């Protein structure tokens, strides 16, 4: 299921779809996932999406809106809110601080997946 998320983070992922891939019902999958990760599936999915957005913000000179949608978010406002909650800064501030810095050396990138 983790590799599925890594491959499809930029698409709509439904809970029943992932539960089926893991051979669980939705409720059992949610309990199992939280027991092994200490987070809900959607918290994990959003963390992956924000991490990928961080990488794209650092490596590319694309608009924040374009990166938002490329990373699987449906609305820019939701992306901005989750990005700020996760990183402590807005996407535009993150881009200003880290643009053209390799992802492995960016100021905050390493903290997002922990």
C-alpha positions as CSV (number, residue, x, y, z in Angstrom):
1,X,0.0,0.0,0.0
2,X,2.9,2.4,0.6
3,X,4.3,1.8,-2.9
4,X,0.8,2.3,-4.3
5,X,0.6,5.8,-2.6
6,X,4.1,6.7,-3.8
7,X,3.1,5.8,-7.4
8,X,-0.4,7.4,-7.3
9,X,-0.1,10.3,-4.8
10,X,-1.0,12.7,-7.6
11,X,-4.3,11.0,-8.3
12,X,-7.5,10.7,-6.4
13,X,-7.1,7.8,-4.0
14,X,-10.2,6.4,-2.2
15,X,-10.0,4.6,1.1
16,X,-12.0,1.6,-0.2
17,X,-9.6,1.3,-3.1
18,X,-6.5,1.1,-0.8
19,X,-8.4,-1.2,1.7
20,X,-9.2,-3.6,-1.1
21,X,-5.5,-3.6,-2.2
22,X,-4.5,-4.5,1.3
23,X,-7.3,-7.2,1.5
24,X,-9.1,-5.4,4.3
25,X,-12.5,-3.9,4.8
26,X,-12.4,-0.1,5.2
27,X,-12.8,-0.1,9.0
28,X,-10.2,-2.9,9.6
29,X,-7.8,-1.2,7.2
30,X,-8.1,2.2,9.1
31,X,-7.4,0.5,12.4
32,X,-4.5,-1.5,11.0
33,X,-2.9,1.4,9.2
34,X,-3.1,3.6,12.3
35,X,-1.6,0.8,14.5
36,X,1.5,0.6,12.3
37,X,2.0,4.3,11.4
38,X,0.4,6.2,14.3
39,X,-1.5,8.3,11.7
40,X,-4.6,7.9,9.6
41,X,-4.2,6.9,6.0
42,X,-5.2,10.4,4.8
43,X,-2.7,12.0,7.2
44,X,0.0,9.8,5.6
45,X,-1.2,10.5,2.1
46,X,-1.2,14.3,2.7
47,X,2.3,14.0,4.2
48,X,3.5,12.3,1.0
49,X,1.8,14.9,-1.2
50,X,3.3,17.8,0.8
51,X,6.8,16.2,0.6
52,X,6.5,15.9,-3.1
53,X,5.3,19.5,-3.3
54,X,8.3,20.6,-1.4
55,X,10.6,18.8,-3.8
56,X,8.8,20.3,-6.8
57,X,8.9,23.8,-5.3
58,X,12.6,23.5,-4.8
59,X,13.4,22.0,-8.1
60,X,11.1,23.7,-10.6
61,X,10.0,27.2,-11.4
62,X,6.4,26.3,-11.8
63,X,3.5,28.1,-10.2
64,X,2.3,27.0,-6.8
65,X,-1.1,26.3,-8.2
66,X,0.3,24.0,-10.8
67,X,2.3,22.1,-8.2
68,X,-0.7,21.9,-6.0
69,X,-2.7,20.1,-8.6
70,X,0.3,18.0,-9.8
71,X,0.6,16.6,-6.2
72,X,-3.0,15.5,-6.0
73,X,-4.7,18.3,-4.2
74,X,-8.1,19.4,-5.4
75,X,-8.1,23.0,-4.1
76,X,-5.4,25.5,-3.7
77,X,-6.8,26.7,-0.4
78,X,-6.7,23.2,1.1
79,X,-3.1,22.8,-0.2
80,X,-2.0,26.1,1.3
81,X,-3.6,25.2,4.7
82,X,-2.1,21.7,4.8
83,X,1.3,23.0,3.6
84,X,1.5,25.6,6.3
85,X,0.3,23.2,9.0
86,X,3.0,20.7,7.9
87,X,5.9,22.9,7.2
88,X,5.2,26.0,9.3
89,X,5.4,28.3,6.3
90,X,3.4,29.0,3.2
91,X,4.4,27.4,-0.1
92,X,5.5,30.8,-1.5
93,X,7.8,31.4,1.6
94,X,9.1,27.8,1.3
95,X,9.9,28.4,-2.4
96,X,11.7,31.7,-1.7
97,X,13.9,30.1,1.0
98,X,14.7,26.9,-0.9
99,X,14.3,27.5,-4.7
100,X,17.2,25.8,-6.6
101,X,18.6,24.2,-3.5
102,X,18.9,20.4,-4.0
103,X,16.0,18.7,-2.1
104,X,18.4,16.7,0.1
105,X,19.9,20.0,1.4
106,X,16.8,22.1,1.7
107,X,16.2,23.7,5.0
108,X,13.0,21.8,5.9
109,X,12.6,18.9,3.5
110,X,14.0,16.3,5.8
111,X,11.6,17.1,8.6
112,X,8.4,16.4,6.6
113,X,8.6,12.7,6.4
114,X,9.5,12.1,10.0
